[in-house]
Amino acid sequence: MRRDGSREAKFLMDSMLGRLARWVRMLGYDSLYSSENDDTLLEMALREGRILVTSDKELHRRAVARGAESILVPIEGTEDQLALIAEYLKLRHGVPHGDFLRVKPVRCSICNGHLVQTWKNRWQCSSCGQEYWIGGHWRNISRTLSRVEGLLSQRAQR
């Protein structure tokens, strides 16, 4: 269970991980993306019970030392980044890889707002108005997530 009483993991991405924040939102998770300074990021993570995701080794070290949850990811490589988050959630929160790596149209990938279903296989963000639908891009998303599952399988065999 999270510090705020909820069961769903919430994330805070540092300024170098905007693309990753969009991916994690597509997977249905509350994911803030911030360019605040390290002290502010750390305080936000602690106050809001968010998992800090960073490519900054020093920030990660400080977060862990202060008792915040933190995941250190490489600065590039969305698939590897997602695999590391999936591994962390499985180990620390008991979230099966397949549950994490499934698109859930509940969060806007642009602003993190909530999506409302407007039609069969169509959603709209209640905050910014962005529209989403299942189309050709869905296959690309599925292929990326399949590659992440492949990475996780390879790591499990080691």
C-alpha angles and dihedrals in degrees: 000000000000123000090253092055096254122120098214118093115242123200140209115198123198123235095273095058107063094126091051091050089057091051093049089049089053087056088058101258128133101246124175120197116204139177092196119130120274095260091053092047091051093049091048092051092050096042096046098036092241128156107241112224114194144153090210109103094199094050090048091050092049092047093052091046090054092049098255121138109248138174120202111212133175115264092243137028112075093201094054091044092052091047091054091050091048091051091048093050092049094049099039103029105022093241109154114233091241092055092052095042096056122102110242114184097217103103131055109241090213105048105007091242123144120273121226120202109240100173138352105306092357129106137176130204112246090210108043103012095238111158125221132190140166106264142131092307088064089071090055091050090048092050091052092049090048089054089051090052088051091053090051091050091051091050092049091055093056 
